[in-house]
């Protein structure tokens, strides 16, 4: 295993803090977004998959203190850290269209992982803004699995497109002299 450099170690708690603030903001405002993967994706894209995994797991453990139902979703944020490292090596954070395509990829991956967790553990209701969509669809006669799928897909796509635009803008605004010091900058 490759040793983490000092700058990467410095960025890990910053990524966790960004995820914590974004996640708490979304929960407190009952947004149909999550905003809890910005730090994971930035650190994963700039420093590699392992630092992204550390940020993703750390973030979910901290966010689960105030909302324990989020803990099973840690696997998704861990996957996002690995995916960020991979997509960065493929140049997917270099242009806005590629970042948007990455947002779609993240949305599909997130949805495919979140639906089984949400349905099996929580019956389709997690207590976030996305539960409003499930409730509305079930009131219209939908069963729990399709209602949860539509809710997760729509919220994941909205969230990850928003997240990837934010990540793209942050990375593009970073000075080149800093980026070249990062393992995947």
C-alpha positions in Angstrom: 0.0 0.0 0.0 1.3 3.4 -0.9 1.9 5.8 2.0 -0.3 8.8 2.2 1.5 12.1 1.9 1.1 15.0 4.3 -1.1 17.1 2.0 -3.4 14.2 1.5 -3.6 13.6 5.3 -4.3 17.3 5.7 -7.2 17.2 3.2 -9.0 14.1 4.7 -10.5 16.0 7.7 -11.4 18.9 5.5 -13.2 16.5 3.2 -15.0 15.0 6.1 -16.0 18.5 7.4 -17.3 19.5 4.0 -19.4 16.3 3.8 -20.7 16.8 7.4 -21.8 20.4 6.7 -23.4 19.5 3.4 -25.2 16.4 4.9 -26.4 18.3 7.9 -27.6 21.2 5.8 -29.7 18.9 3.6 -31.2 17.0 6.6 -32.0 20.2 8.5 -33.6 21.8 5.5 -35.4 18.6 4.4 -33.9 19.0 1.0 -34.5 16.2 -1.6 -30.7 16.2 -1.9 -28.0 14.7 0.2 -24.9 17.0 -0.4 -22.8 14.6 1.7 -20.3 13.4 -0.9 -18.7 16.6 -2.0 -15.6 16.1 0.2 -15.4 12.4 -0.6 -15.4 13.1 -4.4 -12.9 16.0 -4.2 -10.5 14.1 -2.0 -10.9 10.9 -4.0 -10.4 12.8 -7.3 -7.3 14.7 -6.1 -5.7 12.2 -3.8 -6.9 8.7 -4.9 -9.5 6.1 -4.0 -8.1 5.2 -0.5 -8.3 8.8 0.8 -11.7 9.1 -0.7 -12.8 6.0 1.1 -11.5 7.3 4.4 -13.4 10.6 3.9 -16.6 8.7 2.9 -16.5 6.3 5.8 -15.6 9.0 8.3 -18.3 11.3 7.1 -21.0 8.7 7.4 -19.9 7.7 10.9 -20.1 11.3 12.0 -23.4 12.1 10.3 -24.9 8.9 11.8 -24.4 10.4 15.3 -27.3 12.8 14.6 -29.2 10.6 12.2 -28.4 6.9 12.8 -30.4 5.8 9.8 -27.6 7.1 7.6 -25.1 4.5 8.8 -26.0 1.7 6.4 -25.5 4.1 3.5 -21.8 4.4 4.4 -21.1 1.7 1.7 -22.3 4.1 -0.9 -20.0 7.0 0.2 -17.1 4.5 0.4 -17.9 3.4 -3.2 -18.0 7.1 -4.2 -14.5 7.6 -2.9 -13.2 4.7 -5.0 -15.1 5.8 -8.0 -13.7 9.4 -7.7 -10.1 8.1 -7.8 -10.9 6.0 -10.9 -12.9 8.7 -12.8 -10.1 11.2 -12.0 -7.5 8.9 -13.6 -9.8 8.8 -16.6 -9.9 12.6 -16.9 -13.6 12.9 -15.9 -13.1 16.0 -13.8 -11.3 18.1 -16.5 -14.3 19.5 -18.3 -17.9 20.4 -17.3 -19.5 17.9 -19.7 -17.3 15.1 -18.3 -18.2 16.2 -14.8 -21.9 16.1 -15.7 -21.5 12.6 -17.2 -19.7 11.6 -13.9 -22.8 13.0 -12.0 -25.0 10.6 -14.0 -22.7 7.7 -13.3 -22.7 8.6 -9.6 -26.5 8.9 -9.6 -27.0 5.5 -11.1 -24.4 3.8 -8.8 -26.0 5.6 -5.8 -29.5 4.6 -6.7 -28.6 1.0 -7.4 -27.1 0.8 -3.9 -29.6 2.9 -2.0 -32.8 1.3 -3.2 -32.2 -2.1 -1.6 -31.0 -0.5 1.7 -33.9 1.9 1.9 -36.5 -0.8 1.1 -35.1 -3.6 3.2 -34.2 -1.6 6.3 -36.6 1.3 6.3 -39.6 0.2 4.2 -38.9 3.1 1.7 -38.8 5.9 4.3 -35.5 7.3 5.6 -36.6 10.6 7.1 -34.9 12.8 4.5 -36.5 15.0 1.9 -36.6 12.0 -0.5 -39.2 10.3 1.7 -41.7 13.0 0.6 -41.5 11.6 -2.9 -42.0 8.0 -1.7 -45.0 9.1 0.4 -46.5 11.0 -2.5 -46.1 8.1 -5.0 -47.4 5.5 -2.4 -50.4 7.7 -1.8 -51.0 7.6 -5.6 -51.1 3.8 -5.4 -47.5 2.8 -6.2 -46.0 0.0 -4.2 -42.9 0.6 -2.1 -40.1 -0.7 -4.4 -41.1 1.4 -7.5 -41.8 4.4 -5.4 -38.5 4.1 -3.7 -36.7 3.5 -7.0 -38.2 6.7 -8.6 -37.5 8.7 -5.4 -33.9 7.5 -5.2 -33.1 7.9 -8.9 -34.5 11.4 -9.1 -32.9 12.6 -5.9 -29.6 10.8 -6.6 -29.4 12.3 -10.1 -30.3 15.8 -8.8 -27.9 15.5 -5.9 -25.0 14.0 -7.9 -25.3 16.4 -10.8 -25.3 19.3 -8.3 -22.4 17.7 -6.4 -20.3 17.1 -9.4 -20.8 20.7 -10.7 -19.7 21.9 -7.3 -16.7 19.6 -7.3 -15.7 20.6 -10.8 -15.9 24.3 -9.9 -13.8 23.7 -6.7 -11.1 21.7 -8.5 -11.0 24.2 -11.4 -10.6 27.1 -8.9 -7.6 25.5 -7.2 -4.2 26.9 -8.1 -2.2 24.8 -10.4 0.8 25.0 -8.0 -1.4 23.2 -5.4 -2.9 20.6 -7.8 0.5 19.4 -9.0 1.4 18.6 -5.4 -1.5 16.2 -5.0 -1.2 12.5 -6.0 -3.9 12.8 -8.8 -3.9 16.6 -9.3 
